[in-house]
Amino acid sequence: MTSIKRPLELHHEEDDPDMDWADDESEGDDSRFVNFSLLSHIAVRLRDRVPRGTHVKGSIPYPKAFTGKDIVVSHSAVVIFGLG
């Protein structure tokens, strides 16, 4: 394979034929891939299963609070492992 040396050029997406799919409006909008019923059921399960307690941040207590870790663990149990 021989390489041709030439000055570097900026890449313009509008000139790239491989990027034609990016602006194609004929595909419809992306909301058709969202299952709102499933999201609603997951939200209810998470609301019921996320452990809450008093968390202190900056010497301010937050009652009935939860952490990001609590959400991840609960989400994993509900969605990935099918528990609940």
JOHUUR-V537026 format. One record per backbone hydrogen bond with DSSP energy under -1.0 kcal/mol. CO is the residue of the C=O (numbers start at 1). NH is the residue of the N-H. If there is no record, write none. Layout:
<<CO;NH> <CO;NH>>
This chain:
<<12;15> <13;16> <16;19> <17;20> <19;22> <21;24> <25;28> <29;32> <30;33> <31;34> <35;39> <36;40> <37;41> <38;42> <39;43> <40;44> <41;45> <42;46> <43;47> <44;48> <45;49> <46;50> <53;65> <55;62> <57;60> <60;57> <62;55> <65;53> <67;71> <68;72> <69;73> <70;74> <71;75> <72;76> <73;77> <74;78> <75;79> <76;81> <77;83>>
